[in-house]
Amino acid sequence: MFHPCVVIPVYNHEHAIGKVVGQVLEHALPCILVDDGSSPACAAVLDQLAARHPGRVVLERHAFNQGKGGAVLTGFARARRDGYSHVLQVDADGQHSVDDIPRFLDAARARPAAVVAGCPVYDASVPALRLYARYLTHVWVWINTLSLAIRDSMCGFRVYPVAPVVALAARRRLGLRMNFDIEILVRLYWDGSEVVNLPTRVGYPEDGVSHFKAWTDNVLITRLHVALFFGMLPRIPSLLVRIWRN
């Protein structure tokens, strides 16, 4: 059974979220919005979206901000309760190309056990420092998987099978903030999941709201890479066998 939904974590994106939801609904997909402790202004917009699209848009709400990862995991829990097989994760700020949804779902339908991960194709709006900084994370991910299977571990436009994510989150605590996208992809790969990489256009709207905190999130990501490195060491034999079999 292939029964997907969309999960969108939202934190104070009241100016962009309406357009993003509208684009998602054009693809006839149910949408789970997770209000991650947003301001009253954003919360009101989310309430209006859920009321305007009953049965098509459902709303989960955190009493306080838990971070992107925490919001996505709440969306997964709701998706499992509602019987969905796959979650397509989309950011709320409008930077992802929602027109690529059919292509991502086709890839997930063809390989339902795999994670379909977006590989950004940036336009001229991307900040140069952010673009170059991503490559340090890419190198660490390639080291920690002993593989080039994950082309980009930071893009939040992905399709996940629900079951392995829920199982992973049940047995260990995952990073709840900007370290989430990196950690979950590496650990799912360690668990044996295949990763299908698809290019997708990514832009940075001039009025976009970024919640990346340069100091805090970079420290979290650095600590994550170190933890993953030491987690990779005892997995070296199994990772090498996997490479040999492929």
N, C-alpha and C positions, 0 to 999 in steps of 0.2 A: 504494500500500500504506500502510495506517495501522496501525502496530504500536508502541504506546506502552509505556513503562515509567515507573516513579517513581524519582527520585534524591533521596536525603535526606542532606545533609551533617551529620555528627554530631561535636560536640566537647563531651564531658562532659555529656551529657543522658541519663544512665542512668535517671533517674526518670521521664522522659516518653516515651522512644523506643519502649518496648514497646507502649504504648497507640497511638501514632501508626502504628507498623507494623501492628498488629492492625487498625486502621481501614482502612489502605490495602489490606490483603489481602482485606478484605470486599468490595472492588470488583474482585476477581479480576485484580489487576495485579501483574506482577513488580516487585520492589523492589531497587534497588541502594543499599546503605548505604555511605557513605564515612566511615571513622573517621579524623578529621583530627588524629591524634596525641593521642587522649584518654587519660585516666588509666586505670590498670589496672582499676579498678572498672567504668568505662564500657566498656572494651574487652571485659571478660568478658561483660557483658550483650549486646553486639553479637555476640560469638562464639556465645552461646546462641541468639540469634534466628536466625542463619544456620544453625545445626545443627538447630533445631526446624522450619525451613521449607526443606528442601533443594529447590533448583530454583525456589523462589519468592522467596527472599531470598538475594542474593549480597553479599559483603562485600569492599570495597576498603579498603586501610589505608595511611595515611601514617606514616612513622617519626617525623615531627615535625609540629607544627602549621603549616599553610600558609595558613590563613584560609578563610573561607567560599567565596570565589571559586575558590581552588585545589581545594577539595574538590568543588565542583560540576563543574569542568572534568575532574577525574578520573572523575567519574560519567559525563560525556558520552563520554569516551574508551572507557569500558567499554560504554556503550550502543551506540556505533558498532560495536565489535568483536562484540557480540552480535546485531547486525542490527536494532536498534530504529530506528524512523523518527522518533519523538518522545519527548521527555523532559518529564515533569511534575515540576517542582521543588517540594518541600514542606520547610518548616523542621522541625527535630527537637524543638522545645520545646513543641509542642502548641497554638500560637497560631492556626494556620490551621484553617479549617472543612473537614475532609476530606470531609464530606458533599457538598461542592460539586464533587467530582472528576468525576462524570458530566456535569455541566453544562459544565465546562471542556473535557472530552474531546469532547463533542458539538460545541462551537464549533471546536475544532482539527480535527476530522474534516471539518467543513463548509468550513473554509478552511485546508488543510494547510500552506500556505506562510507562514501568519501566526504571530505570537507572540500567545498569549492571556495577557494580563496581568491579575492581580488588582488591583482597586481596593478598598482596605479600607473596610469599614463597621464602625466601632469600637463596642465596648460601653463601659460606664462604667469598665472597668479600665484604659483607656489613660492613660498619664501625660500630663498636659496639655502639659508642655514639649516632649515628644517629638512630640506631635501638631502643635503650632504650628511646630516647627522643620522639619518635613517640607515645609511650604509654600515655604520658601526654595529647597529643592532642586527642587520642582516648577517654580517660576518659571525657574530656571536651565535646566532641561530644555526648557521651552517656548521659551526663547530659543535654545538650542543646536540645536533642531530646526526653528525658525521655524514651530512648529505646536503645536496642543493635542492632537495624536494620542495622546500618551502621558499618560494621566490620572494615573498614579502610577508612579514609577520605582523605588520602594524596597520594595514588597511582594514577598516571595520566593515567592509562590504563582503559578506560571506554567506554561504549556505551550510548549515550544520545538520547532520542527523541528530535528532533529539536524544535518543537512548544513550549513546556513549558519552554525551556531555553531562547528562543527568547522573550517570554512573560515576564519572570522574569527579563531579562536584560533591557527590555523596561521600566519597572516600578521602578527599583531601580538600583543604581550604585553598582556594585560588585567589590570586590577586584581584582586588575589587576596584582598582582604579585604572590608570592608563597602562599598567602592566598586564592587564587581563588579556588583551588580544594576543600578545606575544606568548604568554604562558600557556593558555589553553591550546593554542595550535601546536606548540612543541610537545606538550604532554599527550595530546591526542595522537600525535605522530608516534611518540614512544609506545602508546598503547596499541599501535598497529594500524591506525587509520591512514588511508591513502589521502594525499592532498592533490587536488586538481587546481592548477593555477590558471586563472583567466585574466587577461588584460581588461582594464576598465578605466574610463576617463574620470579623473578627480580634479575638481577645481576648488579654489578658496574664495568664496564670495566676499566682496568688499565689506558687506555688513554682517559677515559671519561672526559667530561668537565661539571662541576657543576657550576650553576649560583646562588646557594643558598648562600645568604649573611647572615652569622651567626647573626650579630647584627641587621641589618635592617629587615630581614625577620622574625626573632624571635619576634621582637617588633611588627611587623604587625600582626603576628599570635596571639600574646598575646592580643592585642587590639581587634582583631576579636572575640576571645573567650569571652571576657567581653561583647562586643556588642551583641553577639548571646545569652549570658546568659540573659541579660535584655530583649532581644526580645522574649526569650522563656517564660518569666514569664506570660505575658498576654495570651499566647497560652496554658498554662497548662490545662485548661478544655478540649480544643479540642484534645490535645495530649493524655490525659487520656481516652477520649471517643474512640479515635482510638485504643489505647492499648486494651481497653475492648472489642471492636468489633472484634479484631483479636484473 
